[in-house]
Amino acid sequence: MASSFNEKKADYQESVNDIASEIEYGQDQFVDVNRENAGSSFLAYFNVVCVVAGTGTLGLPLALKQGGWLGVLILCLSWAMSIYTGIILIRCLYANGKARLTTYKEVATASFGWIGGWVTFFFNAWILLGAPVLYMVLSGTNLNDLCKGTAGEIGVVPWTIISCAIVAIPFVLVKSMKEVAWMSALGAAATLIVVFICLICAAIDKPNNINVHHDAVIWDMFPIALSTISFSFGGNVVYPHVEASMKKPRDWPKVVAGGLSTCAAMYFITAISGYLIYGDKVVSPIYNSIPAGAARIVAVVVITLHVLTAAPILVTSFALDVEEMMNVSVERFGKVKEFLIRATVRILTIVVVGVIACSVPHFGELMSLIGSFANCVLIFVFPVVFYLKLTGIRNKSILELAWCFLVVLLGLVGLIFGTMEAIKELIKAFGS
């Protein structure tokens, strides 16, 4: 009897807590997304880490080589600013007070009409599809290199196609961000392993790198380094769907702060140790700086595993955007037809990714061009602009407005100089 009473008391308390959290999160009499089968905040944390960590872990030592030690300060600023914009972007989803918006595009549409919506969707789609294309190229290259001298050396293109097929299996079968969270945990662990491999091997290799040069700041290259650092925290494109997959949306500030802080910790480890030991001789990705051998092979294998687990998260976010626009739901089509439509959309998506990865010339340089533009505006500029438009300016403190100005300024500087450098790379690539 006492046990039954305690269970009822616990259920009642949980209901009270849920109601309290809804009121706290602005959801009293509010139409939210269906969270019946939502996942834990811990799984959402892994989604954030897996998507964000891959963009900067391996390349930031080169950014310090380009800009000098002052880049560490910019890394700290980008870390703090990306946490802020990740929080306010999700606040924008609830800003109308009636129903939760579902996508970044809807936030832009609510702020600046259909033009703003489609401009944002273009940049969003470019990142959500462009990054997996580069991941598939990297995976194909790595797998072919690992099989060099064996029957498995079948070429980069066949291995790229195989990589796409591997990604397609979870992409087509799973429906939401919650269901790819286990892959996120695997990808996050893979990135952490690579970080420690690079750290340990670099420390062992330190006696062999005596005459290395370090700079406090290299002003002529610093803007390029700034643009690289500033969009190494690029996860905003998937945040609306990650938050929608959470059972407790009020935990989002903790999730995004924890996820980005984990990424920042890995960034500091690889960036500082890589530049400290190899100096002006460091290359990107950082594992190419460590001595050849078993450790480097393991790092290549593990980072390949990471890109194969990160790609489904990005393309799933894109597919959810498209399915939302097409109103693909079980309520409208029924379970079987809904699955067939969803599977068709996703198969076509992965085919497009595969075709681009295998055939488009100089895609890396083209991705750098639009990526440097898109990432900076999606991470730093748009969230602040949309937030101020939807929630007002006069109700913000002078301190918060000054912070918003600095966030937008960093985004614009990264955008301008990153785009200029990417254009130079693209002209050079076509010229050769």
C-alpha positions in Angstrom: 0.0 0.0 0.0 2.8 2.3 1.0 4.6 1.4 -2.2 1.5 2.2 -4.3 1.2 5.6 -2.5 4.8 6.4 -3.1 4.5 5.6 -6.8 1.4 7.8 -7.2 3.2 10.5 -5.3 6.2 10.2 -7.6 4.0 10.3 -10.7 2.2 13.4 -9.4 5.5 15.1 -8.6 6.7 14.4 -12.1 3.6 15.9 -13.6 4.0 19.0 -11.5 7.6 19.3 -12.6 6.6 18.9 -16.2 4.0 21.6 -15.9 6.4 23.8 -14.1 9.0 23.3 -16.8 6.5 24.1 -19.5 5.5 27.3 -17.9 9.2 28.1 -17.3 10.0 27.5 -20.9 7.1 29.6 -22.1 4.9 26.6 -23.1 1.7 27.2 -21.0 -1.1 27.0 -23.6 1.6 26.5 -26.2 1.7 24.2 -29.2 4.9 22.2 -29.0 6.3 19.5 -31.2 5.4 15.9 -30.3 7.9 14.8 -27.6 6.3 11.5 -26.7 9.2 9.4 -28.0 11.8 12.1 -27.4 15.3 11.2 -26.1 17.3 12.3 -23.2 19.4 15.5 -22.9 22.5 13.4 -22.7 21.8 12.0 -26.2 21.3 15.5 -27.5 24.6 16.5 -26.0 26.3 13.8 -28.1 24.6 15.1 -31.2 26.0 18.5 -30.6 29.6 17.2 -29.9 29.6 14.9 -32.9 28.4 17.5 -35.4 30.6 20.4 -34.1 33.9 18.7 -33.1 34.8 17.4 -36.6 34.9 20.9 -38.1 37.8 22.2 -36.0 39.6 19.5 -34.1 42.0 18.6 -36.8 42.5 22.0 -38.5 42.9 24.5 -35.7 46.7 23.9 -35.2 47.1 25.2 -38.8 44.9 28.2 -37.8 47.3 29.1 -35.0 50.2 28.7 -37.5 48.4 31.2 -39.8 47.5 33.8 -37.1 49.8 33.1 -34.2 49.1 32.6 -30.5 46.5 35.4 -30.5 44.2 32.9 -32.2 43.7 31.2 -28.7 41.9 34.4 -27.6 39.7 34.3 -30.7 39.0 30.6 -30.0 37.8 31.6 -26.5 35.6 34.3 -27.9 34.1 32.0 -30.5 33.4 29.5 -27.9 31.5 31.9 -25.7 29.7 33.5 -28.6 28.6 30.2 -30.2 27.0 29.1 -26.9 25.1 32.4 -26.8 23.9 32.2 -30.4 23.0 28.5 -29.9 20.7 29.5 -27.0 19.1 32.5 -28.6 18.4 30.6 -31.8 16.3 28.1 -29.9 14.6 30.9 -28.0 13.5 32.3 -31.4 11.6 29.0 -32.0 9.3 30.0 -29.2 9.2 33.7 -29.7 5.7 34.0 -31.2 4.1 32.7 -28.0 1.6 30.4 -29.8 3.4 27.5 -31.4 7.0 26.3 -31.6 8.6 26.9 -35.0 10.3 23.8 -36.3 13.2 24.9 -38.5 15.9 27.6 -39.0 14.0 28.6 -42.2 10.8 29.2 -40.3 12.6 31.5 -37.8 14.0 33.5 -40.8 10.6 33.6 -42.4 9.0 34.8 -39.2 11.7 37.5 -39.0 12.0 38.8 -42.6 9.3 37.0 -44.7 9.7 34.5 -47.5 12.9 36.1 -48.9 14.7 35.7 -45.5 13.4 32.2 -45.2 14.7 31.0 -48.6 18.0 32.7 -48.2 18.5 31.0 -44.9 17.3 27.7 -46.3 19.9 27.9 -49.1 22.8 28.5 -46.7 21.4 25.8 -44.4 21.1 23.3 -47.2 24.6 24.0 -48.5 26.1 23.2 -45.1 23.9 20.2 -44.4 24.7 18.6 -47.8 28.1 20.1 -48.5 29.7 18.9 -45.3 28.6 15.3 -45.9 30.0 15.5 -49.5 33.4 16.5 -48.1 33.1 13.8 -45.5 32.4 11.2 -48.2 35.4 12.3 -50.2 37.6 12.2 -47.0 36.2 8.7 -46.1 36.8 7.4 -49.7 40.4 8.8 -49.7 41.2 7.4 -46.3 39.8 3.9 -47.0 41.6 3.7 -50.3 44.9 4.8 -48.6 44.5 2.3 -45.8 44.1 -0.5 -48.5 47.1 0.6 -50.5 49.0 -2.4 -51.8 46.1 -4.8 -51.2 43.2 -6.0 -53.2 41.1 -3.4 -51.4 42.9 -0.6 -53.3 40.0 -0.1 -55.7 40.2 3.7 -56.1 38.8 6.7 -54.3 35.6 6.9 -56.3 34.4 3.3 -55.5 35.3 3.8 -51.8 33.3 7.1 -51.8 30.3 5.2 -53.2 30.7 2.5 -50.6 30.9 5.2 -47.9 27.6 6.7 -49.2 26.0 3.3 -49.1 27.1 2.9 -45.4 25.7 6.3 -44.5 22.4 5.6 -46.4 21.5 2.6 -44.2 20.9 4.5 -40.9 19.8 7.6 -42.8 16.9 5.9 -44.6 15.9 3.6 -41.7 15.9 6.1 -38.8 13.3 8.9 -38.6 14.5 11.5 -36.1 17.6 13.0 -34.5 16.9 10.9 -31.4 17.4 7.7 -33.4 20.9 8.7 -34.7 22.1 9.7 -31.2 23.9 6.4 -30.7 25.9 7.2 -33.8 26.7 10.6 -32.3 28.0 9.0 -29.1 30.3 6.8 -31.3 31.4 9.8 -33.3 32.2 11.8 -30.2 34.2 9.0 -28.8 36.1 8.6 -32.1 37.0 12.3 -32.1 38.2 12.1 -28.5 40.4 9.1 -29.3 42.0 11.0 -32.2 42.7 14.0 -30.0 44.6 11.9 -27.5 46.5 10.0 -30.2 47.7 13.3 -31.6 48.5 14.7 -28.2 50.5 11.7 -27.0 52.3 11.2 -30.4 53.2 14.9 -30.6 54.6 14.9 -27.1 56.7 11.9 -27.9 57.9 13.6 -31.1 58.8 16.9 -29.3 62.6 16.1 -29.1 62.7 15.8 -32.9 61.2 19.3 -33.4 63.7 21.7 -31.9 64.0 24.5 -34.4 60.4 25.4 -34.7 59.1 29.0 -34.9 56.2 30.5 -33.1 54.6 33.9 -33.6 52.5 36.0 -31.1 50.4 37.3 -34.0 50.8 37.3 -37.8 48.6 40.3 -38.8 48.5 39.8 -42.5 47.3 36.2 -42.1 45.3 36.7 -38.9 41.9 37.5 -40.6 42.1 34.1 -42.4 42.9 32.3 -39.2 40.0 34.2 -37.6 37.6 33.0 -40.2 38.7 29.4 -39.7 38.4 29.6 -35.9 35.1 31.5 -36.0 33.2 28.8 -37.8 34.8 25.8 -36.0 31.7 25.9 -33.7 29.2 25.4 -36.6 26.3 23.4 -35.3 23.4 25.9 -35.6 22.2 24.1 -38.7 21.1 21.1 -36.7 20.2 22.7 -33.4 16.4 23.1 -34.0 16.1 19.4 -34.7 18.4 18.3 -31.9 16.3 20.4 -29.4 13.1 18.9 -30.9 14.4 15.4 -30.1 14.8 16.2 -26.4 12.3 15.1 -23.7 13.2 18.1 -21.6 13.6 21.2 -23.8 14.4 23.4 -20.8 17.7 21.6 -20.6 18.8 23.0 -24.0 21.1 25.8 -22.6 22.9 23.1 -20.5 23.1 20.8 -23.5 24.5 23.3 -26.0 26.9 24.8 -23.4 28.1 21.4 -22.4 28.5 20.2 -26.0 30.4 23.2 -27.2 32.6 23.3 -24.1 33.5 19.7 -24.7 34.4 20.6 -28.3 36.4 23.6 -27.1 38.4 21.4 -24.7 39.3 19.2 -27.6 40.1 22.2 -29.7 42.5 23.7 -27.1 44.3 20.3 -26.7 45.0 19.8 -30.4 45.5 23.5 -31.3 47.9 24.4 -28.5 49.8 21.1 -28.4 50.1 20.9 -32.2 51.3 24.5 -32.7 53.5 24.4 -29.6 55.4 21.3 -30.8 55.4 21.7 -34.6 55.1 25.5 -34.8 55.4 26.7 -38.4 55.8 23.2 -39.7 52.3 22.0 -38.5 49.9 20.8 -41.2 46.2 20.0 -41.5 44.8 17.6 -40.5 47.1 17.5 -37.5 47.5 13.7 -37.6 49.6 14.2 -40.8 52.2 16.0 -38.6 52.8 13.1 -36.3 55.3 10.4 -37.3 54.1 7.7 -39.7 53.3 4.4 -38.0 50.6 2.5 -36.2 49.3 5.5 -34.3 48.8 7.5 -37.4 47.0 4.6 -39.0 44.7 4.3 -36.0 44.0 8.0 -36.1 43.0 7.8 -39.8 40.7 4.8 -39.1 39.1 6.5 -36.2 38.5 9.8 -38.0 37.0 7.9 -40.9 34.6 6.3 -38.4 33.8 9.8 -37.1 32.9 11.2 -40.5 30.7 8.1 -41.3 28.8 8.7 -38.0 28.6 12.5 -38.3 27.3 12.5 -41.9 23.9 10.9 -41.1 23.2 13.6 -38.5 23.7 16.4 -41.0 21.7 14.7 -43.9 19.0 13.7 -41.4 18.6 17.3 -40.4 18.3 18.3 -44.0 15.7 15.6 -44.7 13.7 16.7 -41.7 13.6 20.2 -43.1 12.4 18.9 -46.5 9.8 16.5 -45.0 8.5 19.4 -42.9 8.1 21.6 -46.0 6.3 18.7 -47.8 4.2 17.9 -44.7 5.2 14.3 -44.8 3.6 12.7 -41.7 1.9 9.5 -40.6 -1.3 11.4 -39.8 -1.5 12.5 -43.4 -0.3 9.5 -45.4 -0.4 6.5 -43.0 2.6 4.5 -41.8 3.4 2.6 -45.0 3.0 5.5 -47.5 4.8 7.9 -45.1 7.8 5.6 -44.9 7.9 5.1 -48.7 7.8 8.9 -49.3 10.4 9.5 -46.6 12.7 6.7 -47.9 12.4 8.1 -51.5 13.4 11.6 -50.3 16.3 10.3 -48.4 17.6 7.9 -51.0 17.5 10.8 -53.6 19.4 13.0 -51.1 22.2 10.5 -50.5 22.4 9.9 -54.3 22.9 13.6 -54.8 25.6 13.7 -52.1 27.4 10.7 -53.8 27.2 12.1 -57.3 28.6 15.5 -56.2 31.4 13.8 -54.2 32.4 11.7 -57.1 32.2 14.1 -60.0 32.1 17.9 -59.2 35.6 19.4 -59.8 37.1 21.6 -57.2 34.2 21.0 -54.8 36.4 21.5 -51.8 37.3 25.1 -52.9 33.7 25.8 -53.8 32.6 24.5 -50.4 35.1 26.8 -48.8 33.7 29.8 -50.6 30.0 29.3 -49.7 30.9 27.6 -46.4 33.0 30.5 -45.2 30.0 32.8 -46.0 27.2 30.5 -44.9 28.8 29.3 -41.6 29.6 32.8 -40.4 26.2 34.2 -41.0 24.4 31.0 -39.7 26.5 30.8 -36.5 27.0 34.5 -35.6 25.0 37.0 -37.7 21.5 35.5 -38.3 20.8 34.2 -34.8 21.4 37.7 -33.3 19.5 39.5 -36.0 16.5 37.2 -35.8 16.5 37.2 -32.0 16.5 41.0 -31.9 13.8 41.2 -34.6 11.5 38.7 -32.9 11.9 39.6 -29.3 12.7 43.3 -29.5 15.6 45.6 -28.8 14.4 48.0 -26.1 13.9 45.2 -23.6 17.6 44.2 -23.8 20.2 45.7 -21.5 23.0 47.8 -22.9 25.5 45.1 -21.9 23.6 42.4 -23.9 23.3 44.7 -27.0 27.0 45.4 -26.8 27.7 41.7 -26.7 25.3 41.2 -29.7 27.3 43.8 -31.6 30.6 42.0 -30.9 29.1 38.7 -32.0 27.9 40.1 -35.3 31.2 41.9 -35.8 33.2 38.7 -35.4 30.9 37.0 -37.8 31.2 39.7 -40.4 35.0 39.8 -40.2 35.2 36.0 -40.6 32.7 36.2 -43.5 34.6 39.0 -45.4 38.1 37.6 -45.1 37.1 34.0 -45.3 35.2 34.6 -48.5 38.1 36.6 -50.0 40.6 33.8 -49.3 38.2 31.1 -50.6 37.8 33.1 -53.8 41.5 33.2 -54.3 41.7 29.4 -53.7 38.9 28.8 -56.3 40.6 31.0 -58.9 43.9 29.2 -58.3 42.2 25.8 -58.6 40.5 26.6 -61.9 43.6 28.3 -63.2 45.6 25.1 -62.7 
